[in-house]
Amino acid sequence: MKIGILGAGGIAVQMAKTVAGMKDVENYAVAARSFERAQAFAEKYGFSKAYGSYEEMLADPLVDLVYIATDWLHHFPVAKCALENGKNVAIEVPSAMNLKECWELVDLSEKNRKHCMILENC
């Protein structure tokens, strides 16, 4: 499975290290708001691809699952875009700003036959 991480901050580092230790899972792509930041992150954590926009990475047909590591205010719109682009999604709470947005993610995941996993740090 090829993982794409949207965002290149602290939580993205934790996920990249976790994925690196997993069998049959690959740190494949990372996207940030600047290509330079994504490229530096990719080189440091062993990703094959770096993208300077989230949309570019979501268009990559080889990305199987997207882990959303953006600021929580952007979780919903980025998750929505990922699901609309046919990607499986893993997202930390809060995944949305309200119940309506949560149900929209559920509906999109069902419509596109993709998983939307909402994770909670303990």
N, C-alpha and C positions, 0 to 999 in steps of 0.2 A: 504494500500500500504506500502510495506517495502522498506525503503530508505537505501542505502549503500553510505557512503562517502569515497572517495579515497583521503587521505591526512588528517592530523590532526593538521593543523596550524590555523591561525587566522580566515580565511574565513570559515573554517570547523566549528569553534565554532559558528559563526553567523548562519550558516545553521542549525546546530544541535538545537540551541535555537529556530529558526523559526519553524522547523519541530515539536519540542516538543509541540508547541502551536496549532498544526493543528489537526482537527478531521479526523479520519480514515487514518492517516498516522503515521508510526512508525519509529523512529530512530532504525534501526535493526542492521546494521553492519558498522564498520569502519575499514579501512586498512591504514597502514603506512609502512614506510620502515623498521621499527623495531616493533616487536610484543609488546615490553614493552611500547612503545609510544602509540600504538593503544589500548592496554589494559587500560592504564591510562586514555585515552580519553573516552573509552567506559564506564568505571566506573564513571567518572565525569559527563558525559552527558546522561547516561541511555541507552546505546546501549546493545543489547543482545549478539552480537558477535564482536570479535576483531581478525584481521588478520595481520600477519607480512609481507604480500606481497599483492600487488594489484591483482595478478593472482589468489591467493587463494580466495579472496573475489568475483572476477568475476566468479569463478566456483560455487559459492553458488547458488543453484537453487531458493532459497527463496527471493533473492534480486530482486525487481521489477524495481527500478530506481536507477541509479548511479549518484551522484553529484560529479563532479570532482573538487577537491579543492587542486590540485597540483600546483606547479610553472607553470606559463603560457607556458614555453618552453616545458613542458610535456603534455599539453592539447591534442594535436592532437594524439600522439601515444596511450595515455591512452584511449581517446574517441574511437579511432579505435578498440582497443582491447575489450573495453566494448561492442561495437556494434557487433563485431565478436562473442562475447560470448552471444549474444541474450539479451542484457540489453537495456532498455531505458536509455537515457543519458541527463543530464542537465549540461551545461558547460558555464563558463563565457567567455567573449571575452578577448583576442583573442583566438578563438577556433582552429586556425591553423596558419601556417606561411605564407601561400599563398593561392590563389584562387583554385589551383589544389587540395590542401589538403581539403579545404572546400567542394568542390564538391565530393571528395572521401567520406567524412562523410555523405553527402546527399545520395549518391549512396548506401552506406552500410546500412543506415537506411531504405531506400526503399527496398533493397534486403532482409533484415532481418525482415521487417515489424515492425520496432521499431521507437520510436520517438527520435529525437536528437534536444533538445531545446538549443538554444544559447541565453544566458542571458546577459544583459548589466546593470551594475550598473549605476544609475543616480545620 
